[in-house]
Amino acid sequence: MPSDALSAWKARLHQGLSALEASSQRRSLAEIHGVNFCSNDYLGLAGDPGLRAAVAQAVSNAEKVGGTGSRLLSGQTEEWRVLEDEFAEFAGTESALFFTTGYAANIGLLSSLVGRDDVVFSDERNHASLIDGIRLSGARKVIYPHLNLNALEDALRQASGAPWRKVIVSESVFSMDGDTAPLVELANLAEKYHAALILDEAHATGVHGPTGHGLAVAAGLAPKVLAIIHTCGKALASAGAFVCGPGVLKEHLLNHARTFIFSTALPPYFAAQIRAALGLAEGMDAERASLLQRASTFRAALESEGFDTAGTASQIVPVLLGHNDATLDAAEHLQREGFAIRGIRPPTVSEGASRLRLSLTTRISEEELSRLLHSLVRWRSRQSSLAVARHA
Ligand SMILES: Cc1ncc(COP(=O)(O)O)c(C=O)c1O
């Protein structure tokens, strides 16, 4: 018989899930069917035969296929050392330190870097891992409206008399909107107000900037930024993330970042996978250009049909539909028509900003984009006829 306490806890959990269900916010694990518009495998490397062969080779050559311990204990190997050196070169920084997920990288970085005597200025649309890292750090925080540099400057000015160290945190390509932060202007503000800058390049890694090296490199800012986060689970078709920056930052992190210190290393063959993916990604200039061109043509086609794509300019194309119900209905319609597309709703985005998030990859053809556009147009006409019928 379950104890009273266990029964009470289970009842509480059921209640919480029912509340989510009632507001159509209950999540579930579902496999993807149809043309995949939910994938962050932007360069299509997850199914690449060359990458698969490199992984197989690395596994068969590996001395061990387990991580065996934290990098500070038995998990450190030559493969990780070489990869981190190569990745620092890729990022244009002095050093790079690998964390087993991007989430762990951001939590480890922020919670070990800033504290009660610091203030963090964070874009309101920053990823949950940045938000949670800031929360965990105990630093003061100022959340500025998305990409609003006037508001950021006002806040920096107000804080300029205070004794706190200041850090600005932003994504370079925003994950939900696909828009990009004005990095040069952010860096100028950071300089003017003696703040450090941290950039999360998760959705730029491998896709944006020269040879896919990211937008900080494109803007010539990499050596001036305190930390750049490059994730490997998206365009690099692997997992994990690098925190890149000055050499002293790496030393600080491996001494203080708890998500690095108290976590088992990934197996050494995984370093070979990331290294191979990096090599392949660097040679994909034509694919990058064609992906971004296709996204821009698709966005223009959506806009000419009257859809709001929020004027973004990356491989992530949002279709803003506003209401939860409309977004859910559109996503279901598209799924029935063979497209794997999810509706993004609050709390992931703010109230009234529900949208379809279309993540374009090199695996999606122009013909599939055209079919998707027609399907969306059909959905909207059906919505309009229903609305007319309701008011008749
Ligand atoms: C901007 C951003 N940062 C960090 C992460 C976390 O990376 P990971 O999925 O490797 O934990 C994500 C994941 O979606 C992200 O979009």
PDBQT file of the ligand as one rigid body, heavy atoms in Angstrom, charges set to zero:
ROOT
HETATM    1  C1  LIG A 401      19.800  30.109 -27.242  1.00  0.00    +0.000 C 
HETATM    2  C2  LIG A 401      19.983  28.769 -26.617  1.00  0.00    +0.000 A 
HETATM    3  N1  LIG A 401      20.932  28.617 -25.680  1.00  0.00    +0.000 NA
HETATM    4  C3  LIG A 401      21.143  27.437 -25.076  1.00  0.00    +0.000 A 
HETATM    5  C4  LIG A 401      20.381  26.328 -25.399  1.00  0.00    +0.000 A 
HETATM    6  C5  LIG A 401      20.614  25.043 -24.681  1.00  0.00    +0.000 C 
HETATM    7  O1  LIG A 401      21.393  24.198 -25.446  1.00  0.00    +0.000 OA
HETATM    8  P1  LIG A 401      21.299  22.603 -25.287  1.00  0.00    +0.000 P 
HETATM    9  O2  LIG A 401      20.071  22.192 -26.037  1.00  0.00    +0.000 OA
HETATM   10  O3  LIG A 401      22.565  22.108 -25.838  1.00  0.00    +0.000 OA
HETATM   11  O4  LIG A 401      21.157  22.328 -23.818  1.00  0.00    +0.000 OA
HETATM   12  C6  LIG A 401      19.401  26.431 -26.373  1.00  0.00    +0.000 A 
HETATM   13  C7  LIG A 401      18.587  25.233 -26.739  1.00  0.00    +0.000 C 
HETATM   14  O5  LIG A 401      17.653  25.259 -27.445  1.00  0.00    +0.000 OA
HETATM   15  C8  LIG A 401      19.181  27.684 -26.999  1.00  0.00    +0.000 A 
HETATM   16  O6  LIG A 401      18.236  27.840 -27.935  1.00  0.00    +0.000 OA
ENDROOT
TORSDOF 0
